[in-house]
């Protein structure tokens, strides 16, 4: 099986789990659960989202960036690819 398909399946599985966790928090709020319990679940979601984001950055660098660097028409395109990667990472960490 293609590694990209495995990674895509793993990403989708993680995102579905996060979706379920969000729905669980909605239920908890609706049922007036203790704020500390809700905050624990929010923390778990935040951690899961960070993991997915990290995986996406790895994928971006491994696939998109390598392709752009391998087949540049000029040094300017390499510089643009690197700048694009920096902008993407900066947006992610905000």
PDB file as gemmi writes it, atoms N, CA and C in Angstrom:
CRYST1    1.000    1.000    1.000  90.00  90.00  90.00 P 1                      
ATOM      1  N   UNK A   1       0.840  -1.193   0.000  1.00  0.00           N  
ATOM      2  CA  UNK A   1       0.000   0.000   0.000  1.00  0.00           C  
ATOM      3  C   UNK A   1       0.879   1.249   0.000  1.00  0.00           C  
ATOM      4  N   UNK A   2       0.470   2.250  -0.716  1.00  0.00           N  
ATOM      5  CA  UNK A   2       1.182   3.515  -0.836  1.00  0.00           C  
ATOM      6  C   UNK A   2       1.251   4.206   0.530  1.00  0.00           C  
ATOM      7  N   UNK A   3       2.439   4.703   0.903  1.00  0.00           N  
ATOM      8  CA  UNK A   3       2.609   5.392   2.189  1.00  0.00           C  
ATOM      9  C   UNK A   3       1.689   6.592   2.321  1.00  0.00           C  
ATOM     10  N   UNK A   4       1.453   7.284   1.192  1.00  0.00           N  
ATOM     11  CA  UNK A   4       0.571   8.454   1.249  1.00  0.00           C  
ATOM     12  C   UNK A   4      -0.838   8.047   1.645  1.00  0.00           C  
ATOM     13  N   UNK A   5      -1.295   6.890   1.163  1.00  0.00           N  
ATOM     14  CA  UNK A   5      -2.637   6.426   1.524  1.00  0.00           C  
ATOM     15  C   UNK A   5      -2.713   6.068   2.999  1.00  0.00           C  
ATOM     16  N   UNK A   6      -1.661   5.432   3.510  1.00  0.00           N  
ATOM     17  CA  UNK A   6      -1.625   5.092   4.936  1.00  0.00           C  
ATOM     18  C   UNK A   6      -1.658   6.363   5.764  1.00  0.00           C  
ATOM     19  N   UNK A   7      -0.838   7.349   5.384  1.00  0.00           N  
ATOM     20  CA  UNK A   7      -0.806   8.610   6.118  1.00  0.00           C  
ATOM     21  C   UNK A   7      -2.157   9.317   6.037  1.00  0.00           C  
ATOM     22  N   UNK A   8      -2.770   9.297   4.861  1.00  0.00           N  
ATOM     23  CA  UNK A   8      -4.071   9.938   4.696  1.00  0.00           C  
ATOM     24  C   UNK A   8      -5.108   9.240   5.574  1.00  0.00           C  
ATOM     25  N   UNK A   9      -5.100   7.922   5.578  1.00  0.00           N  
ATOM     26  CA  UNK A   9      -6.032   7.170   6.418  1.00  0.00           C  
ATOM     27  C   UNK A   9      -5.810   7.478   7.892  1.00  0.00           C  
ATOM     28  N   UNK A  10      -4.541   7.574   8.290  1.00  0.00           N  
ATOM     29  CA  UNK A  10      -4.232   7.896   9.688  1.00  0.00           C  
ATOM     30  C   UNK A  10      -4.718   9.301  10.043  1.00  0.00           C  
ATOM     31  N   UNK A  11      -4.503  10.252   9.148  1.00  0.00           N  
ATOM     32  CA  UNK A  11      -4.979  11.614   9.386  1.00  0.00           C  
ATOM     33  C   UNK A  11      -6.498  11.646   9.516  1.00  0.00           C  
ATOM     34  N   UNK A  12      -7.187  10.973   8.596  1.00  0.00           N  
ATOM     35  CA  UNK A  12      -8.648  10.966   8.643  1.00  0.00           C  
ATOM     36  C   UNK A  12      -9.166  10.284   9.902  1.00  0.00           C  
ATOM     37  N   UNK A  13      -8.511   9.210  10.322  1.00  0.00           N  
ATOM     38  CA  UNK A  13      -8.906   8.533  11.566  1.00  0.00           C  
ATOM     39  C   UNK A  13      -8.754   9.471  12.754  1.00  0.00           C  
ATOM     40  N   UNK A  14      -7.630  10.166  12.809  1.00  0.00           N  
ATOM     41  CA  UNK A  14      -7.406  11.113  13.909  1.00  0.00           C  
ATOM     42  C   UNK A  14      -8.434  12.239  13.892  1.00  0.00           C  
ATOM     43  N   UNK A  15      -8.737  12.751  12.692  1.00  0.00           N  
ATOM     44  CA  UNK A  15      -9.713  13.842  12.590  1.00  0.00           C  
ATOM     45  C   UNK A  15     -11.113  13.383  12.998  1.00  0.00           C  
ATOM     46  N   UNK A  16     -11.481  12.166  12.648  1.00  0.00           N  
ATOM     47  CA  UNK A  16     -12.790  11.643  13.073  1.00  0.00           C  
ATOM     48  C   UNK A  16     -12.849  11.487  14.592  1.00  0.00           C  
ATOM     49  N   UNK A  17     -11.737  11.065  15.176  1.00  0.00           N  
ATOM     50  CA  UNK A  17     -11.686  10.941  16.634  1.00  0.00           C  
ATOM     51  C   UNK A  17     -11.845  12.316  17.286  1.00  0.00           C  
ATOM     52  N   UNK A  18     -11.164  13.315  16.737  1.00  0.00           N  
ATOM     53  CA  UNK A  18     -11.281  14.680  17.258  1.00  0.00           C  
ATOM     54  C   UNK A  18     -12.723  15.163  17.133  1.00  0.00           C  
ATOM     55  N   UNK A  19     -13.348  14.878  15.993  1.00  0.00           N  
ATOM     56  CA  UNK A  19     -14.749  15.254  15.791  1.00  0.00           C  
ATOM     57  C   UNK A  19     -15.629  14.630  16.878  1.00  0.00           C  
ATOM     58  N   UNK A  20     -15.384  13.378  17.182  1.00  0.00           N  
ATOM     59  CA  UNK A  20     -16.143  12.712  18.246  1.00  0.00           C  
ATOM     60  C   UNK A  20     -15.899  13.353  19.598  1.00  0.00           C  
ATOM     61  N   UNK A  21     -14.641  13.742  19.854  1.00  0.00           N  
ATOM     62  CA  UNK A  21     -14.319  14.396  21.123  1.00  0.00           C  
ATOM     63  C   UNK A  21     -15.043  15.734  21.236  1.00  0.00           C  
ATOM     64  N   UNK A  22     -15.123  16.488  20.130  1.00  0.00           N  
ATOM     65  CA  UNK A  22     -15.820  17.779  20.145  1.00  0.00           C  
ATOM     66  C   UNK A  22     -17.299  17.558  20.439  1.00  0.00           C  
ATOM     67  N   UNK A  23     -17.893  16.568  19.808  1.00  0.00           N  
ATOM     68  CA  UNK A  23     -19.303  16.267  20.069  1.00  0.00           C  
ATOM     69  C   UNK A  23     -19.498  15.857  21.524  1.00  0.00           C  
ATOM     70  N   UNK A  24     -18.521  15.140  22.061  1.00  0.00           N  
ATOM     71  CA  UNK A  24     -18.590  14.767  23.472  1.00  0.00           C  
ATOM     72  C   UNK A  24     -18.566  15.984  24.379  1.00  0.00           C  
ATOM     73  N   UNK A  25     -17.752  16.957  24.047  1.00  0.00           N  
ATOM     74  CA  UNK A  25     -17.702  18.193  24.833  1.00  0.00           C  
ATOM     75  C   UNK A  25     -19.029  18.936  24.725  1.00  0.00           C  
ATOM     76  N   UNK A  26     -19.608  18.959  23.541  1.00  0.00           N  
ATOM     77  CA  UNK A  26     -20.912  19.605  23.387  1.00  0.00           C  
ATOM     78  C   UNK A  26     -21.937  18.950  24.317  1.00  0.00           C  
ATOM     79  N   UNK A  27     -21.918  17.623  24.380  1.00  0.00           N  
ATOM     80  CA  UNK A  27     -22.838  16.911  25.286  1.00  0.00           C  
ATOM     81  C   UNK A  27     -22.555  17.268  26.739  1.00  0.00           C  
ATOM     82  N   UNK A  28     -21.264  17.316  27.076  1.00  0.00           N  
ATOM     83  CA  UNK A  28     -20.884  17.641  28.452  1.00  0.00           C  
ATOM     84  C   UNK A  28     -21.395  19.022  28.848  1.00  0.00           C  
ATOM     85  N   UNK A  29     -21.241  19.989  27.957  1.00  0.00           N  
ATOM     86  CA  UNK A  29     -21.718  21.355  28.243  1.00  0.00           C  
ATOM     87  C   UNK A  29     -23.239  21.347  28.361  1.00  0.00           C  
ATOM     88  N   UNK A  30     -23.887  20.659  27.441  1.00  0.00           N  
ATOM     89  CA  UNK A  30     -25.348  20.576  27.462  1.00  0.00           C  
ATOM     90  C   UNK A  30     -25.850  19.946  28.759  1.00  0.00           C  
ATOM     91  N   UNK A  31     -25.088  18.988  29.283  1.00  0.00           N  
ATOM     92  CA  UNK A  31     -25.471  18.297  30.518  1.00  0.00           C  
ATOM     93  C   UNK A  31     -24.915  18.967  31.768  1.00  0.00           C  
ATOM     94  N   UNK A  32     -24.351  20.163  31.604  1.00  0.00           N  
ATOM     95  CA  UNK A  32     -23.791  20.939  32.720  1.00  0.00           C  
ATOM     96  C   UNK A  32     -22.751  20.158  33.524  1.00  0.00           C  
ATOM     97  N   UNK A  33     -21.870  19.466  32.823  1.00  0.00           N  
ATOM     98  CA  UNK A  33     -20.791  18.732  33.501  1.00  0.00           C  
ATOM     99  C   UNK A  33     -19.820  19.721  34.124  1.00  0.00           C  
ATOM    100  N   UNK A  34     -19.041  19.221  35.060  1.00  0.00           N  
ATOM    101  CA  UNK A  34     -18.050  20.020  35.775  1.00  0.00           C  
ATOM    102  C   UNK A  34     -17.070  20.662  34.790  1.00  0.00           C  
ATOM    103  N   UNK A  35     -16.790  21.935  35.007  1.00  0.00           N  
ATOM    104  CA  UNK A  35     -15.891  22.673  34.112  1.00  0.00           C  
ATOM    105  C   UNK A  35     -14.516  22.021  34.006  1.00  0.00           C  
ATOM    106  N   UNK A  36     -14.016  21.481  35.102  1.00  0.00           N  
ATOM    107  CA  UNK A  36     -12.681  20.870  35.048  1.00  0.00           C  
ATOM    108  C   UNK A  36     -12.676  19.649  34.133  1.00  0.00           C  
ATOM    109  N   UNK A  37     -13.768  18.883  34.116  1.00  0.00           N  
ATOM    110  CA  UNK A  37     -13.861  17.726  33.217  1.00  0.00           C  
ATOM    111  C   UNK A  37     -13.877  18.186  31.754  1.00  0.00           C  
ATOM    112  N   UNK A  38     -14.602  19.258  31.490  1.00  0.00           N  
ATOM    113  CA  UNK A  38     -14.668  19.805  30.134  1.00  0.00           C  
ATOM    114  C   UNK A  38     -13.283  20.304  29.713  1.00  0.00           C  
ATOM    115  N   UNK A  39     -12.595  20.981  30.608  1.00  0.00           N  
ATOM    116  CA  UNK A  39     -11.270  21.507  30.293  1.00  0.00           C  
ATOM    117  C   UNK A  39     -10.271  20.386  29.999  1.00  0.00           C  
ATOM    118  N   UNK A  40     -10.377  19.266  30.685  1.00  0.00           N  
ATOM    119  CA  UNK A  40      -9.503  18.117  30.408  1.00  0.00           C  
ATOM    120  C   UNK A  40      -9.735  17.630  28.982  1.00  0.00           C  
ATOM    121  N   UNK A  41     -10.995  17.562  28.586  1.00  0.00           N  
ATOM    122  CA  UNK A  41     -11.312  17.117  27.229  1.00  0.00           C  
ATOM    123  C   UNK A  41     -10.844  18.128  26.176  1.00  0.00           C  
ATOM    124  N   UNK A  42     -10.965  19.398  26.482  1.00  0.00           N  
ATOM    125  CA  UNK A  42     -10.473  20.436  25.569  1.00  0.00           C  
ATOM    126  C   UNK A  42      -8.958  20.304  25.412  1.00  0.00           C  
ATOM    127  N   UNK A  43      -8.274  20.047  26.499  1.00  0.00           N  
ATOM    128  CA  UNK A  43      -6.825  19.851  26.443  1.00  0.00           C  
ATOM    129  C   UNK A  43      -6.470  18.645  25.571  1.00  0.00           C  
ATOM    130  N   UNK A  44      -7.238  17.581  25.677  1.00  0.00           N  
ATOM    131  CA  UNK A  44      -6.994  16.389  24.860  1.00  0.00           C  
ATOM    132  C   UNK A  44      -7.183  16.707  23.377  1.00  0.00           C  
ATOM    133  N   UNK A  45      -8.205  17.486  23.073  1.00  0.00           N  
ATOM    134  CA  UNK A  45      -8.455  17.871  21.678  1.00  0.00           C  
ATOM    135  C   UNK A  45      -7.328  18.755  21.163  1.00  0.00           C  
ATOM    136  N   UNK A  46      -6.896  19.676  21.978  1.00  0.00           N  
ATOM    137  CA  UNK A  46      -5.806  20.568  21.572  1.00  0.00           C  
ATOM    138  C   UNK A  46      -4.548  19.761  21.242  1.00  0.00           C  
ATOM    139  N   UNK A  47      -4.250  18.795  22.075  1.00  0.00           N  
ATOM    140  CA  UNK A  47      -3.095  17.928  21.835  1.00  0.00           C  
ATOM    141  C   UNK A  47      -3.262  17.124  20.546  1.00  0.00           C  
ATOM    142  N   UNK A  48      -4.458  16.602  20.324  1.00  0.00           N  
ATOM    143  CA  UNK A  48      -4.725  15.818  19.118  1.00  0.00           C  
ATOM    144  C   UNK A  48      -4.618  16.677  17.863  1.00  0.00           C  
ATOM    145  N   UNK A  49      -5.120  17.896  17.937  1.00  0.00           N  
ATOM    146  CA  UNK A  49      -5.031  18.819  16.801  1.00  0.00           C  
ATOM    147  C   UNK A  49      -3.564  19.159  16.515  1.00  0.00           C  
ATOM    148  N   UNK A  50      -2.779  19.369  17.561  1.00  0.00           N  
ATOM    149  CA  UNK A  50      -1.353  19.659  17.368  1.00  0.00           C  
ATOM    150  C   UNK A  50      -0.656  18.491  16.676  1.00  0.00           C  
ATOM    151  N   UNK A  51      -1.016  17.268  17.047  1.00  0.00           N  
ATOM    152  CA  UNK A  51      -0.427  16.090  16.412  1.00  0.00           C  
ATOM    153  C   UNK A  51      -0.791  16.054  14.922  1.00  0.00           C  
ATOM    154  N   UNK A  52      -2.049  16.291  14.593  1.00  0.00           N  
ATOM    155  CA  UNK A  52      -2.479  16.309  13.194  1.00  0.00           C  
ATOM    156  C   UNK A  52      -1.755  17.426  12.438  1.00  0.00           C  
ATOM    157  N   UNK A  53      -1.642  18.587  13.043  1.00  0.00           N  
ATOM    158  CA  UNK A  53      -0.925  19.693  12.413  1.00  0.00           C  
ATOM    159  C   UNK A  53       0.525  19.344  12.142  1.00  0.00           C  
ATOM    160  N   UNK A  54       1.168  18.699  13.093  1.00  0.00           N  
ATOM    161  CA  UNK A  54       2.554  18.265  12.914  1.00  0.00           C  
ATOM    162  C   UNK A  54       2.682  17.271  11.769  1.00  0.00           C  
ATOM    163  N   UNK A  55       1.736  16.358  11.694  1.00  0.00           N  
ATOM    164  CA  UNK A  55       1.739  15.383  10.604  1.00  0.00           C  
ATOM    165  C   UNK A  55       1.564  16.079   9.254  1.00  0.00           C  
ATOM    166  N   UNK A  56       0.699  17.078   9.209  1.00  0.00           N  
ATOM    167  CA  UNK A  56       0.473  17.805   7.964  1.00  0.00           C  
ATOM    168  C   UNK A  56       1.713  18.599   7.552  1.00  0.00           C  
ATOM    169  N   UNK A  57       2.402  19.187   8.520  1.00  0.00           N  
ATOM    170  CA  UNK A  57       3.632  19.918   8.206  1.00  0.00           C  
ATOM    171  C   UNK A  57       4.678  18.951   7.651  1.00  0.00           C  
ATOM    172  N   UNK A  58       4.811  17.781   8.274  1.00  0.00           N  
ATOM    173  CA  UNK A  58       5.749  16.776   7.766  1.00  0.00           C  
ATOM    174  C   UNK A  58       5.398  16.403   6.333  1.00  0.00           C  
ATOM    175  N   UNK A  59       4.122  16.190   6.094  1.00  0.00           N  
ATOM    176  CA  UNK A  59       3.658  15.818   4.746  1.00  0.00           C  
ATOM    177  C   UNK A  59       3.945  16.952   3.753  1.00  0.00           C  
ATOM    178  N   UNK A  60       3.687  18.170   4.166  1.00  0.00           N  
ATOM    179  CA  UNK A  60       3.921  19.341   3.322  1.00  0.00           C  
ATOM    180  C   UNK A  60       5.393  19.422   2.927  1.00  0.00           C  
ATOM    181  N   UNK A  61       6.275  19.257   3.909  1.00  0.00           N  
ATOM    182  CA  UNK A  61       7.705  19.336   3.631  1.00  0.00           C  
ATOM    183  C   UNK A  61       8.145  18.163   2.756  1.00  0.00           C  
ATOM    184  N   UNK A  62       7.696  16.970   3.108  1.00  0.00           N  
ATOM    185  CA  UNK A  62       8.135  15.772   2.390  1.00  0.00           C  
ATOM    186  C   UNK A  62       7.628  15.727   0.954  1.00  0.00           C  
ATOM    187  N   UNK A  63       6.407  16.171   0.733  1.00  0.00           N  
ATOM    188  CA  UNK A  63       5.839  16.061  -0.606  1.00  0.00           C  
ATOM    189  C   UNK A  63       5.923  17.373  -1.378  1.00  0.00           C  
ATOM    190  N   UNK A  64       5.296  18.389  -0.883  1.00  0.00           N  
ATOM    191  CA  UNK A  64       5.187  19.644  -1.626  1.00  0.00           C  
ATOM    192  C   UNK A  64       6.529  20.344  -1.766  1.00  0.00           C  
ATOM    193  N   UNK A  65       7.256  20.449  -0.676  1.00  0.00           N  
ATOM    194  CA  UNK A  65       8.518  21.176  -0.717  1.00  0.00           C  
ATOM    195  C   UNK A  65       9.554  20.442  -1.553  1.00  0.00           C  
ATOM    196  N   UNK A  66       9.675  19.140  -1.379  1.00  0.00           N  
ATOM    197  CA  UNK A  66      10.662  18.391  -2.150  1.00  0.00           C  
ATOM    198  C   UNK A  66      10.386  18.500  -3.637  1.00  0.00           C  
ATOM    199  N   UNK A  67       9.129  18.437  -4.005  1.00  0.00           N  
ATOM    200  CA  UNK A  67       8.773  18.546  -5.416  1.00  0.00           C  
ATOM    201  C   UNK A  67       9.175  19.921  -5.963  1.00  0.00           C  
ATOM    202  N   UNK A  68       8.906  20.961  -5.209  1.00  0.00           N  
ATOM    203  CA  UNK A  68       9.250  22.308  -5.644  1.00  0.00           C  
ATOM    204  C   UNK A  68      10.746  22.534  -5.737  1.00  0.00           C  
ATOM    205  N   UNK A  69      11.493  21.914  -4.841  1.00  0.00           N  
ATOM    206  CA  UNK A  69      12.946  22.094  -4.839  1.00  0.00           C  
ATOM    207  C   UNK A  69      13.605  21.236  -5.925  1.00  0.00           C  
ATOM    208  N   UNK A  70      13.053  20.066  -6.197  1.00  0.00           N  
ATOM    209  CA  UNK A  70      13.630  19.175  -7.205  1.00  0.00           C  
ATOM    210  C   UNK A  70      13.518  19.718  -8.625  1.00  0.00           C  
ATOM    211  N   UNK A  71      12.435  20.438  -8.900  1.00  0.00           N  
ATOM    212  CA  UNK A  71      12.188  20.855 -10.281  1.00  0.00           C  
ATOM    213  C   UNK A  71      12.074  22.369 -10.440  1.00  0.00           C  
ATOM    214  N   UNK A  72      12.990  23.104  -9.835  1.00  0.00           N  
ATOM    215  CA  UNK A  72      12.879  24.562  -9.983  1.00  0.00           C  
ATOM    216  C   UNK A  72      13.392  25.019 -11.347  1.00  0.00           C  
ATOM    217  N   UNK A  73      12.794  26.090 -11.844  1.00  0.00           N  
ATOM    218  CA  UNK A  73      13.286  26.701 -13.072  1.00  0.00           C  
ATOM    219  C   UNK A  73      14.401  27.692 -12.757  1.00  0.00           C  
ATOM    220  N   UNK A  74      14.384  28.178 -11.528  1.00  0.00           N  
ATOM    221  CA  UNK A  74      15.409  29.146 -11.136  1.00  0.00           C  
ATOM    222  C   UNK A  74      15.544  29.137  -9.629  1.00  0.00           C  
ATOM    223  N   UNK A  75      16.602  29.749  -9.138  1.00  0.00           N  
ATOM    224  CA  UNK A  75      16.816  29.855  -7.697  1.00  0.00           C  
ATOM    225  C   UNK A  75      15.664  30.589  -7.033  1.00  0.00           C  
ATOM    226  N   UNK A  76      15.044  31.508  -7.747  1.00  0.00           N  
ATOM    227  CA  UNK A  76      13.920  32.261  -7.198  1.00  0.00           C  
ATOM    228  C   UNK A  76      12.774  31.370  -6.783  1.00  0.00           C  
ATOM    229  N   UNK A  77      12.543  30.291  -7.529  1.00  0.00           N  
ATOM    230  CA  UNK A  77      11.463  29.372  -7.165  1.00  0.00           C  
ATOM    231  C   UNK A  77      11.783  28.620  -5.884  1.00  0.00           C  
ATOM    232  N   UNK A  78      13.061  28.279  -5.679  1.00  0.00           N  
ATOM    233  CA  UNK A  78      13.458  27.638  -4.420  1.00  0.00           C  
ATOM    234  C   UNK A  78      13.198  28.601  -3.268  1.00  0.00           C  
ATOM    235  N   UNK A  79      13.600  29.853  -3.449  1.00  0.00           N  
ATOM    236  CA  UNK A  79      13.378  30.861  -2.416  1.00  0.00           C  
ATOM    237  C   UNK A  79      11.883  31.021  -2.132  1.00  0.00           C  
ATOM    238  N   UNK A  80      11.052  31.002  -3.177  1.00  0.00           N  
ATOM    239  CA  UNK A  80       9.605  31.112  -2.997  1.00  0.00           C  
ATOM    240  C   UNK A  80       9.059  29.900  -2.249  1.00  0.00           C  
ATOM    241  N   UNK A  81       9.571  28.710  -2.555  1.00  0.00           N  
ATOM    242  CA  UNK A  81       9.118  27.495  -1.869  1.00  0.00           C  
ATOM    243  C   UNK A  81       9.475  27.546  -0.393  1.00  0.00           C  
ATOM    244  N   UNK A  82      10.677  27.989  -0.101  1.00  0.00           N  
ATOM    245  CA  UNK A  82      11.107  28.091   1.297  1.00  0.00           C  
ATOM    246  C   UNK A  82      10.280  29.153   2.016  1.00  0.00           C  
ATOM    247  N   UNK A  83      10.041  30.282   1.370  1.00  0.00           N  
ATOM    248  CA  UNK A  83       9.226  31.335   1.981  1.00  0.00           C  
ATOM    249  C   UNK A  83       7.807  30.836   2.241  1.00  0.00           C  
ATOM    250  N   UNK A  84       7.267  30.088   1.298  1.00  0.00           N  
ATOM    251  CA  UNK A  84       5.927  29.527   1.454  1.00  0.00           C  
ATOM    252  C   UNK A  84       5.875  28.572   2.650  1.00  0.00           C  
ATOM    253  N   UNK A  85       6.914  27.742   2.809  1.00  0.00           N  
ATOM    254  CA  UNK A  85       6.971  26.830   3.945  1.00  0.00           C  
ATOM    255  C   UNK A  85       7.033  27.607   5.249  1.00  0.00           C  
ATOM    256  N   UNK A  86       7.843  28.620   5.307  1.00  0.00           N  
ATOM    257  CA  UNK A  86       7.965  29.440   6.520  1.00  0.00           C  
ATOM    258  C   UNK A  86       6.618  30.066   6.867  1.00  0.00           C  
ATOM    259  N   UNK A  87       5.936  30.622   5.881  1.00  0.00           N  
ATOM    260  CA  UNK A  87       4.627  31.245   6.116  1.00  0.00           C  
ATOM    261  C   UNK A  87       3.623  30.216   6.634  1.00  0.00           C  
ATOM    262  N   UNK A  88       3.658  29.022   6.066  1.00  0.00           N  
ATOM    263  CA  UNK A  88       2.735  27.961   6.505  1.00  0.00           C  
ATOM    264  C   UNK A  88       3.012  27.581   7.957  1.00  0.00           C  
ATOM    265  N   UNK A  89       4.256  27.432   8.316  1.00  0.00           N  
ATOM    266  CA  UNK A  89       4.609  27.055   9.695  1.00  0.00           C  
ATOM    267  C   UNK A  89       4.234  28.171  10.664  1.00  0.00           C  
ATOM    268  N   UNK A  90       4.493  29.413  10.279  1.00  0.00           N  
ATOM    269  CA  UNK A  90       4.147  30.553  11.144  1.00  0.00           C  
ATOM    270  C   UNK A  90       2.629  30.589  11.388  1.00  0.00           C  
ATOM    271  N   UNK A  91       1.843  30.377  10.330  1.00  0.00           N  
ATOM    272  CA  UNK A  91       0.385  30.341  10.492  1.00  0.00           C  
ATOM    273  C   UNK A  91      -0.030  29.217  11.436  1.00  0.00           C  
ATOM    274  N   UNK A  92       0.630  28.082  11.327  1.00  0.00           N  
ATOM    275  CA  UNK A  92       0.288  26.932  12.160  1.00  0.00           C  
ATOM    276  C   UNK A  92       0.556  27.196  13.638  1.00  0.00           C  
ATOM    277  N   UNK A  93       1.676  27.829  13.948  1.00  0.00           N  
ATOM    278  CA  UNK A  93       2.039  28.002  15.355  1.00  0.00           C  
ATOM    279  C   UNK A  93       1.346  29.180  16.025  1.00  0.00           C  
ATOM    280  N   UNK A  94       0.607  29.996  15.290  1.00  0.00           N  
ATOM    281  CA  UNK A  94      -0.110  31.126  15.897  1.00  0.00           C  
ATOM    282  C   UNK A  94      -1.235  30.648  16.769  1.00  0.00           C  
TER     283      UNK A  94                                                      
END                                                                             
